[in-house]
Amino acid sequence: MHAFVLGGSKNIGYFSALRLLQQGTTVTFLLRSTSVFDSDEHIQPFVRNGKAQLVHGDALNHDDVRNAWEAAIQAGGGKVDVVIFTIGGKPSFSMSRGFFLDPPDLCTRSLINVLSTLPDALRAPDTQPHFVIITSMGITAESHSSVPLALKPLYSSVLPAAHADKLCMERILAYLAGLSWSSKDTPRQEILPRGWQSTPGLLGEGELKHVVIMRPALLTDGECRGDEAGKPGKAPYRSKKDGNLSSGYRVSRKDVAHFVVQEVLPHWSEWEGFGVVLAY
């Protein structure tokens, strides 16, 4: 199996890629700095043996993404089985602007670049990769109403800019995968301009056949509970398809990666086409 990972220099993308490498999967990383793993004792063995391929480039750059696709196909022997997209921005703060994301369309533009440069060899339904896209819980009007009361100030003050970007990502995915979309959720035009559906090379409505959208709760840097011995048959976290989880406060980045690699990918048919909320 070969995976193409975007956003894999750290956090969920990194932990997911490392798990895949440890299972024998080969991985192509698109990285703004290929030196990011120079001192990484976990990744370096896979770089040396050729299992991990590091491609220099920026997901905001259309040509860089196209080149990374070409490298991934070559490394995968003509195919790419899995795409893990975990790109995300950290909000900045200023007295005049409050919390903001720079650029405001980081995730949205990167995702459009990925889906509009999809190589011809991977466009047919039976050759399309399995796409796992990380967004967030609480970004739609309905899901925001289910955010625990204690977290609402954080979601309403610090995260709106990042969530506006991720909402636009979800709008793109809903259109391309033929998923339902609420009229209550209006993408901001400065992030997702009108006419985006006509982006050259972008798949058409309903043409993205294999996608799972992950919507984790507030992310933490905690350990992976999924690797700890627990009660047989009882997961250390809760998941729900296309719905909301009550009292879904948080989940660690390592556990999101655990769920993606240990649950979603090996049981793909159970999760395909759904948005999945994950929380403790």
C-alpha positions as semicolon CSV with decimal commas, in nm:
position;residue;x (nm);y (nm);z (nm)
1;M;0,000;0,000;0,000
2;H;0,118;0,353;-0,075
3;A;0,000;0,669;0,102
4;F;0,028;1,036;0,010
5;V;0,034;1,252;0,324
6;L;-0,017;1,628;0,331
7;G;0,036;1,799;0,665
8;G;0,257;1,516;0,783
9;S;0,540;1,716;0,939
10;K;0,368;1,703;1,278
11;N;0,053;1,619;1,472
12;I;-0,217;1,393;1,323
13;G;-0,055;1,363;0,983
14;Y;0,281;1,273;1,135
15;F;0,139;1,018;1,379
16;S;-0,075;0,861;1,105
17;A;0,217;0,838;0,863
18;L;0,443;0,686;1,128
19;R;0,185;0,417;1,204
20;L;0,149;0,338;0,836
21;L;0,525;0,315;0,790
22;Q;0,553;0,082;1,088
23;Q;0,290;-0,141;0,925
24;G;0,489;-0,164;0,602
25;T;0,311;0,102;0,398
26;T;0,525;0,330;0,184
27;V;0,456;0,702;0,227
28;T;0,512;1,013;0,019
29;F;0,524;1,334;0,225
30;L;0,473;1,680;0,077
31;L;0,682;1,907;0,300
32;R;0,769;2,275;0,295
33;S;1,099;2,175;0,454
34;T;1,236;1,828;0,385
35;S;1,488;1,880;0,667
36;V;1,209;1,860;0,924
37;F;1,288;1,491;0,982
38;D;1,668;1,521;0,984
39;S;1,689;1,451;1,357
40;D;1,378;1,235;1,382
41;E;1,489;0,893;1,502
42;H;1,146;0,745;1,423
43;I;1,120;0,858;1,060
44;Q;1,486;0,843;0,957
45;P;1,505;0,462;0,928
46;F;1,220;0,475;0,675
47;V;1,386;0,758;0,484
48;R;1,708;0,557;0,462
49;N;1,538;0,239;0,341
50;G;1,325;0,426;0,088
51;K;0,988;0,358;0,251
52;A;0,940;0,730;0,321
53;Q;0,974;0,970;0,029
54;L;1,013;1,339;0,113
55;V;0,897;1,581;-0,157
56;H;0,974;1,950;-0,118
57;G;0,682;2,181;-0,184
58;D;0,392;2,383;-0,050
59;A;0,031;2,264;-0,074
60;L;-0,068;2,624;-0,149
61;N;0,132;2,599;-0,471
62;H;-0,059;2,425;-0,749
63;D;0,253;2,306;-0,933
64;D;0,413;2,175;-0,614
65;V;0,108;1,960;-0,545
66;R;0,104;1,831;-0,903
67;N;0,471;1,735;-0,871
68;A;0,404;1,560;-0,541
69;W;0,124;1,356;-0,700
70;E;0,361;1,247;-0,974
71;A;0,622;1,145;-0,716
72;A;0,361;0,955;-0,515
73;I;0,238;0,763;-0,820
74;Q;0,591;0,668;-0,914
75;A;0,669;0,555;-0,560
76;G;0,343;0,360;-0,548
77;G;0,412;0,173;-0,869
78;G;0,145;0,356;-1,066
79;K;-0,113;0,398;-0,792
80;V;-0,183;0,577;-0,466
81;D;-0,402;0,387;-0,223
82;V;-0,455;0,643;0,051
83;V;-0,442;1,021;0,083
84;I;-0,431;1,168;0,433
85;F;-0,493;1,542;0,441
86;T;-0,428;1,700;0,781
87;I;-0,319;2,051;0,683
88;G;-0,429;2,310;0,935
89;G;-0,329;2,654;1,056
90;K;-0,268;2,795;1,401
91;P;-0,459;3,120;1,464
92;S;-0,257;3,435;1,530
93;F;-0,374;3,730;1,741
94;S;-0,357;4,105;1,709
95;M;-0,538;4,380;1,898
96;S;-0,687;4,515;1,577
97;R;-0,795;4,186;1,419
98;G;-0,841;3,951;1,710
99;F;-0,767;3,588;1,626
100;F;-0,704;3,533;1,256
101;L;-0,559;3,278;1,016
102;D;-0,291;3,376;0,767
103;P;-0,364;3,294;0,496
104;P;-0,737;3,265;0,573
105;D;-0,784;2,997;0,306
106;L;-0,491;2,773;0,398
107;C;-0,688;2,449;0,416
108;T;-0,939;2,535;0,147
109;R;-0,687;2,636;-0,118
110;S;-0,463;2,342;-0,036
111;L;-0,752;2,098;-0,071
112;I;-0,858;2,246;-0,404
113;N;-0,501;2,210;-0,526
114;V;-0,495;1,845;-0,421
115;L;-0,826;1,762;-0,587
116;S;-0,769;1,965;-0,905
117;T;-0,428;1,810;-0,974
118;L;-0,545;1,453;-0,921
119;P;-0,364;1,262;-1,198
120;D;-0,565;1,115;-1,484
121;A;-0,461;0,766;-1,378
122;L;-0,638;0,815;-1,043
123;R;-0,962;0,976;-1,157
124;A;-1,174;0,673;-1,241
125;P;-1,384;0,546;-0,947
126;D;-1,196;0,217;-0,930
127;T;-0,854;0,385;-0,922
128;Q;-0,929;0,679;-0,693
129;P;-0,740;0,676;-0,363
130;H;-0,918;0,657;-0,031
131;F;-0,918;1,016;0,099
132;V;-0,914;1,086;0,473
133;I;-0,967;1,457;0,536
134;I;-0,933;1,609;0,883
135;T;-1,165;1,899;0,968
136;S;-1,315;1,964;1,311
137;M;-1,615;1,914;1,532
138;G;-1,834;2,220;1,578
139;I;-1,780;2,397;1,247
140;T;-2,135;2,373;1,111
141;A;-2,433;2,551;1,265
142;E;-2,584;2,224;1,386
143;S;-2,263;2,080;1,528
144;H;-2,167;2,409;1,695
145;S;-2,487;2,394;1,896
146;S;-2,374;2,061;2,043
147;V;-2,034;2,189;2,161
148;P;-2,013;2,156;2,541
149;L;-2,100;2,478;2,720
150;A;-1,756;2,502;2,880
151;L;-1,592;2,506;2,536
152;K;-1,824;2,753;2,364
153;P;-1,616;3,062;2,459
154;L;-1,309;2,901;2,301
155;Y;-1,498;2,793;1,990
156;S;-1,657;3,137;1,958
157;S;-1,350;3,354;2,017
158;V;-1,028;3,170;1,925
159;L;-1,136;2,919;1,661
160;P;-1,380;3,097;1,423
161;A;-1,114;3,183;1,164
162;A;-0,977;2,830;1,149
163;H;-1,326;2,684;1,149
164;A;-1,439;2,914;0,868
165;D;-1,158;2,769;0,657
166;K;-1,254;2,414;0,748
167;L;-1,621;2,481;0,677
168;C;-1,523;2,575;0,323
169;M;-1,329;2,250;0,298
170;E;-1,640;2,060;0,398
171;R;-1,846;2,248;0,140
172;I;-1,605;2,137;-0,130
173;L;-1,615;1,777;-0,012
174;A;-1,995;1,773;0,012
175;Y;-2,023;1,891;-0,348
176;L;-1,760;1,660;-0,493
177;A;-1,873;1,354;-0,297
178;G;-2,245;1,416;-0,341
179;L;-2,310;1,460;0,031
180;S;-2,591;1,663;0,185
181;W;-2,531;2,027;0,277
182;S;-2,735;2,259;0,500
183;S;-2,840;2,600;0,369
184;K;-2,758;2,731;0,718
185;D;-2,388;2,685;0,648
186;T;-2,269;2,959;0,415
187;P;-1,900;2,956;0,317
188;R;-1,719;3,289;0,333
189;Q;-1,652;3,414;-0,019
190;E;-1,311;3,555;0,071
191;I;-1,213;3,193;0,147
192;L;-1,416;3,006;-0,113
193;P;-1,496;3,246;-0,399
194;R;-1,797;3,205;-0,622
195;G;-1,732;2,983;-0,919
196;W;-1,488;2,756;-0,738
197;Q;-1,668;2,456;-0,890
198;S;-1,520;2,559;-1,226
199;T;-1,160;2,537;-1,106
200;P;-0,962;2,378;-1,393
201;G;-0,903;2,010;-1,327
202;L;-1,137;1,987;-1,028
203;L;-1,356;1,678;-1,012
204;G;-1,723;1,732;-1,086
205;E;-2,023;1,704;-0,858
206;G;-2,046;1,355;-0,710
207;E;-1,723;1,236;-0,872
208;L;-1,520;1,197;-0,551
209;K;-1,607;0,839;-0,465
210;H;-1,394;0,741;-0,169
211;V;-1,374;0,987;0,119
212;V;-1,403;0,993;0,497
213;I;-1,420;1,326;0,679
214;M;-1,281;1,318;1,032
215;R;-1,424;1,573;1,277
216;P;-1,229;1,542;1,601
217;A;-1,319;1,726;1,919
218;L;-1,077;1,979;2,070
219;L;-0,732;1,838;2,002
220;T;-0,478;1,775;2,276
221;D;-0,117;1,658;2,288
222;G;-0,206;1,369;2,518
223;E;-0,087;1,012;2,482
224;C;-0,255;0,751;2,265
225;R;-0,514;0,570;2,472
226;G;-0,575;0,341;2,178
227;D;-0,241;0,172;2,239
228;E;-0,319;0,102;2,602
229;A;-0,465;-0,228;2,712
230;G;-0,834;-0,182;2,781
231;K;-1,150;-0,383;2,802
232;P;-1,187;-0,619;2,505
233;G;-1,418;-0,472;2,244
234;K;-1,432;-0,133;2,413
235;A;-1,264;0,157;2,233
236;P;-1,090;0,429;2,440
237;Y;-1,274;0,697;2,244
238;R;-1,623;0,749;2,103
239;S;-1,710;0,790;1,738
240;K;-2,029;0,880;1,557
241;K;-2,114;0,896;1,190
242;D;-2,282;1,210;1,057
243;G;-2,396;1,324;1,398
244;N;-2,290;1,490;1,719
245;L;-2,146;1,347;2,039
246;S;-2,277;1,474;2,370
247;S;-2,006;1,592;2,611
248;G;-1,743;1,559;2,340
249;Y;-1,475;1,774;2,498
250;R;-1,143;1,658;2,361
251;V;-0,936;1,387;2,197
252;S;-0,561;1,356;2,149
253;R;-0,398;1,393;1,810
254;K;-0,236;1,054;1,862
255;D;-0,575;0,892;1,913
256;V;-0,714;1,050;1,598
257;A;-0,421;0,896;1,410
258;H;-0,486;0,565;1,585
259;F;-0,851;0,571;1,476
260;V;-0,764;0,659;1,117
261;V;-0,502;0,388;1,075
262;Q;-0,638;0,112;1,298
263;E;-1,011;0,155;1,235
264;V;-1,100;0,365;0,930
265;L;-0,851;0,235;0,674
266;P;-0,887;-0,140;0,744
267;H;-1,269;-0,114;0,769
268;W;-1,315;0,137;0,490
269;S;-1,658;0,027;0,368
270;E;-1,802;0,095;0,713
271;W;-1,691;0,460;0,712
272;E;-1,683;0,567;0,347
273;G;-1,897;0,868;0,267
274;F;-1,944;0,971;0,629
275;G;-1,830;1,254;0,849
276;V;-1,704;1,100;1,172
277;V;-1,695;1,282;1,504
278;L;-1,431;1,152;1,746
279;A;-1,402;1,236;2,117
280;Y;-1,339;1,077;2,455
